[in-house]
């Protein structure tokens, strides 16, 4: 499977509890922080829920 790089670009202040928990589950705490994940349906679904708060790049 390919990998993706997820970067938190916006704050989670005034967001729903579910969105905050999703960001935490992805391993994102601070703005500008990046994490690598496998390109699985579970991760892509989590990214879809907080897509307005993160940016995603494919890694070769």
DSSP file (Angstrom, degrees, kcal/mol; ACC not computed):
  #  RESIDUE AA STRUCTURE BP1 BP2  ACC     N-H-->O    O-->H-N    N-H-->O    O-->H-N    TCO  KAPPA ALPHA  PHI   PSI    X-CA   Y-CA   Z-CA
    1    1 A X              0   0    0      0, 0.0     2,-0.1     0, 0.0    39,-0.1   0.000 360.0 360.0 360.0 151.1    0.0    0.0    0.0
    2    2 A X        -     0   0    0     37,-0.2    37,-2.3    36,-0.1     2,-0.3  -0.367 360.0-125.2 -81.9 167.7    1.1    3.5   -0.6
    3    3 A X  E     -AB  38  59A   0     56,-1.0    56,-2.7    35,-0.2     2,-0.3  -0.808  15.9-155.9-113.7 155.2    1.6    6.1    2.2
    4    4 A X  E     -AB  37  58A   0     33,-2.7    33,-2.4    -2,-0.3     2,-0.6  -0.956  11.8-137.8-128.6 150.2    0.1    9.5    2.7
    5    5 A X  E     -AB  36  57A   0     52,-3.2    52,-2.0    -2,-0.3     2,-0.5  -0.941  19.3-163.7-108.8 119.1    1.4   12.5    4.6
    6    6 A X  E     -AB  35  56A   0     29,-2.9    29,-2.3    -2,-0.6     2,-0.4  -0.905   5.9-172.3-108.1 127.1   -1.3   14.3    6.7
    7    7 A X  E     -AB  34  55A   0     48,-2.6    48,-2.5    -2,-0.5     2,-0.5  -0.972  23.2-129.6-122.7 130.3   -0.6   17.8    7.9
    8    8 A X  E     + B   0  54A   0     25,-2.2    24,-3.2    -2,-0.4    46,-0.3  -0.673  32.1 168.7 -77.9 124.1   -2.8   19.7   10.3
    9    9 A X        +     0   0    0     44,-2.7     2,-0.3    -2,-0.5    45,-0.2   0.623  55.8  40.4-112.8 -19.1   -3.4   23.2    8.8
   10   10 A X  S    S-     0   0    0     43,-1.7    -1,-0.1     1,-0.0    22,-0.1  -0.901  84.0 -96.6-133.5 161.4   -6.2   24.7   10.9
   11   11 A X        -     0   0    0     -2,-0.3    -2,-0.1     1,-0.1    19,-0.1  -0.334  15.8-142.5 -75.0 154.5   -7.1   24.9   14.6
   12   12 A X    >   +     0   0    0      3,-0.1     3,-1.4    -2,-0.1     2,-0.1   0.290  58.7 128.5 -97.5   7.3   -9.7   22.5   16.2
   13   13 A X  T 3  S+     0   0    0      1,-0.3     3,-0.1     7,-0.0    -2,-0.0  -0.435  77.7  13.0 -65.4 138.1  -11.1   25.3   18.4
   14   14 A X  T 3  S+     0   0    0      1,-0.3     2,-0.3    -2,-0.1    -1,-0.3   0.765 100.9 126.6  63.0  29.9  -14.9   25.5   18.1
   15   15 A X    <   -     0   0    0     -3,-1.4    -1,-0.3     1,-0.1    -3,-0.1  -0.735  68.1 -88.6-107.1 163.0  -15.1   22.2   16.3
   16   16 A X     >  -     0   0    0     -2,-0.3     4,-2.0     1,-0.1     5,-0.2  -0.237  34.4-112.8 -68.8 160.5  -17.2   19.3   17.4
   17   17 A X  H  > S+     0   0    0      1,-0.2     4,-2.5     2,-0.2     5,-0.2   0.869 117.1  56.6 -61.5 -37.3  -15.9   16.7   19.8
   18   18 A X  H  > S+     0   0    0      1,-0.2     4,-2.2     2,-0.2    -1,-0.2   0.900 106.8  48.4 -62.1 -41.4  -15.9   14.0   17.1
   19   19 A X  H  > S+     0   0    0      2,-0.2     4,-2.2     1,-0.2    -1,-0.2   0.902 111.4  49.8 -67.2 -39.7  -13.6   16.1   14.9
   20   20 A X  H  X S+     0   0    0     -4,-2.0     4,-2.0     1,-0.2    -2,-0.2   0.909 112.3  47.6 -63.5 -41.8  -11.3   16.8   17.8
   21   21 A X  H  X S+     0   0    0     -4,-2.5     4,-2.4     2,-0.2    -2,-0.2   0.855 109.6  53.5 -68.0 -35.0  -11.1   13.1   18.6
   22   22 A X  H  X S+     0   0    0     -4,-2.2     4,-1.7     2,-0.2    -2,-0.2   0.918 108.5  48.9 -65.8 -43.5  -10.5   12.2   15.0
   23   23 A X  H  X>S+     0   0    0     -4,-2.2     5,-2.6     1,-0.2     4,-0.6   0.909 112.5  48.8 -61.1 -41.5   -7.6   14.6   14.8
   24   24 A X  H ><5S+     0   0    0     -4,-2.0     3,-0.9     1,-0.2    -2,-0.2   0.890 108.8  52.9 -65.5 -39.5   -6.2   13.1   18.0
   25   25 A X  H 3<5S+     0   0    0     -4,-2.4    -1,-0.2     1,-0.3    -2,-0.2   0.819 106.2  53.7 -66.5 -30.0   -6.7    9.5   16.6
   26   26 A X  H 3<5S-     0   0    0     -4,-1.7    -1,-0.3    -5,-0.1    -2,-0.2   0.627 120.9-112.0 -76.5 -13.2   -4.7   10.6   13.5
   27   27 A X  T <<5S+     0   0    0     -3,-0.9     2,-0.6    -4,-0.6    -3,-0.2   0.677  71.3 138.3  91.7  19.6   -1.9   11.7   15.8
   28   28 A X      < +     0   0    0     -5,-2.6    -1,-0.3    -6,-0.2    -2,-0.1  -0.878   7.8 146.1-105.2 121.5   -2.3   15.4   15.0
   29   29 A X        +     0   0    0     -2,-0.6     2,-0.3     1,-0.3    -1,-0.2   0.726  59.2  43.3-117.9 -46.0   -2.0   17.8   18.0
   30   30 A X  S >  S-     0   0    0    -19,-0.1     3,-1.8     1,-0.1   -22,-0.3  -0.745  88.0 -98.7-108.8 153.2   -0.4   21.1   16.8
   31   31 A X  T 3  S+     0   0    0     -2,-0.3   -22,-0.2     1,-0.3     3,-0.1  -0.482 112.1  25.2 -65.3 134.0   -0.9   23.1   13.7
   32   32 A X  T 3  S+     0   0    0    -24,-3.2    -1,-0.3     1,-0.3     2,-0.2   0.272  89.1 133.9  93.2 -10.6    1.8   22.3   11.2
   33   33 A X    <   -     0   0    0     -3,-1.8   -25,-2.2   -25,-0.1     2,-0.4  -0.513  38.7-159.7 -74.2 139.8    2.4   18.8   12.6
   34   34 A X  E     -A    7   0A   0    -27,-0.2     2,-0.3    -2,-0.2   -27,-0.2  -0.932  10.5-176.2-122.8 145.5    2.7   16.0   10.0
   35   35 A X  E     -A    6   0A   0    -29,-2.3   -29,-2.9    -2,-0.4     2,-0.4  -0.980  21.1-129.2-137.1 150.6    2.2   12.3   10.3
   36   36 A X  E     +A    5   0A   0     -2,-0.3     2,-0.3   -31,-0.2   -31,-0.2  -0.819  30.4 173.2 -98.6 138.8    2.6    9.4    7.9
   37   37 A X  E     -A    4   0A   0    -33,-2.4   -33,-2.7    -2,-0.4     2,-0.1  -0.961  35.8-101.8-138.4 157.8   -0.2    6.8    7.5
   38   38 A X  E     -A    3   0A   0     -2,-0.3     2,-1.8   -35,-0.2   -35,-0.2  -0.472  41.0-110.2 -71.5 152.7   -0.9    3.9    5.3
   39   39 A X        +     0   0    0    -37,-2.3     2,-0.2    -2,-0.1   -37,-0.2  -0.513  65.1 147.4 -86.3  69.2   -3.5    4.6    2.5
   40   40 A X     >  -     0   0    0     -2,-1.8     4,-2.5     1,-0.1     5,-0.2  -0.669  61.7-113.6-104.2 159.7   -6.3    2.4    4.0
   41   41 A X  H  > S+     0   0    0     -2,-0.2     4,-2.0     1,-0.2     5,-0.2   0.850 115.7  55.7 -59.5 -34.3  -10.0    3.0    3.8
   42   42 A X  H  > S+     0   0    0      2,-0.2     4,-1.9     1,-0.2    -1,-0.2   0.946 111.0  42.5 -63.3 -48.4  -10.2    3.6    7.6
   43   43 A X  H  > S+     0   0    0      1,-0.2     4,-2.5     2,-0.2    -2,-0.2   0.905 113.1  52.7 -65.8 -42.4   -7.6    6.4    7.5
   44   44 A X  H  X S+     0   0    0     -4,-2.5     4,-1.9     1,-0.2    -1,-0.2   0.860 108.4  51.5 -63.8 -34.8   -9.1    7.9    4.4
   45   45 A X  H  X S+     0   0    0     -4,-2.0     4,-1.3    -5,-0.2    -1,-0.2   0.896 110.0  48.8 -66.5 -40.5  -12.5    8.0    6.1
   46   46 A X  H  X S+     0   0    0     -4,-1.9     4,-1.0     1,-0.2     3,-0.3   0.907 111.2  49.9 -65.2 -41.3  -11.1    9.8    9.1
   47   47 A X  H  < S+     0   0    0     -4,-2.5     3,-0.5     1,-0.2    -1,-0.2   0.873 105.6  57.9 -64.6 -36.6   -9.4   12.3    6.8
   48   48 A X  H >< S+     0   0    0     -4,-1.9     3,-0.7     1,-0.2    -1,-0.2   0.843 102.6  54.0 -61.9 -33.8  -12.7   12.8    5.0
   49   49 A X  H 3< S+     0   0    0     -4,-1.3    -1,-0.2    -3,-0.3    -2,-0.2   0.779 122.1  28.1 -72.3 -27.0  -14.3   13.9    8.3
   50   50 A X  T >X S+     0   0    0     -4,-1.0     3,-2.2    -3,-0.5     4,-0.8  -0.025  79.0 127.4-122.2  29.8  -11.7   16.5    9.0
   51   51 A X  T <4 S+     0   0    0     -3,-0.7     3,-0.2     1,-0.3    -1,-0.1   0.753  70.4  60.4 -62.4 -24.3  -10.6   17.4    5.4
   52   52 A X  T 34 S+     0   0    0      1,-0.2    -1,-0.3    -4,-0.2    -2,-0.1   0.570 109.0  44.0 -78.3  -8.1  -11.3   21.1    6.1
   53   53 A X  T <4 S+     0   0    0     -3,-2.2   -44,-2.7   -44,-0.1   -43,-1.7   0.514 113.9  46.6-110.1 -10.3   -8.6   21.0    8.9
   54   54 A X  E  <  -B    8   0A   0     -4,-0.8     2,-0.4   -46,-0.3   -46,-0.2  -0.851  62.9-140.2-131.7 163.1   -5.9   19.0    7.2
   55   55 A X  E     -B    7   0A   0    -48,-2.5   -48,-2.6    -2,-0.3     2,-0.4  -0.952  19.3-152.2-122.0 149.6   -3.9   18.7    4.0
   56   56 A X  E     -B    6   0A   0     -2,-0.4     2,-0.4   -50,-0.2   -50,-0.2  -0.963  12.5-179.3-127.9 135.9   -2.9   15.4    2.4
   57   57 A X  E     -B    5   0A   0    -52,-2.0   -52,-3.2    -2,-0.4     2,-0.3  -0.987  26.7-123.2-131.2 143.1    0.0   14.5    0.1
   58   58 A X  E     -B    4   0A   0     -2,-0.4     2,-0.4   -54,-0.2   -54,-0.2  -0.648  22.2-151.7 -82.1 141.9    0.9   11.1   -1.4
   59   59 A X  E      B    3   0A   0    -56,-2.7   -56,-1.0    -2,-0.3    -2,-0.0  -0.946 360.0 360.0-113.6 134.4    4.3    9.7   -0.6
   60   60 A X              0   0    0     -2,-0.4    -1,-0.1   -58,-0.1   -56,-0.1   0.465 360.0 360.0 -84.5 360.0    6.0    7.4   -3.1
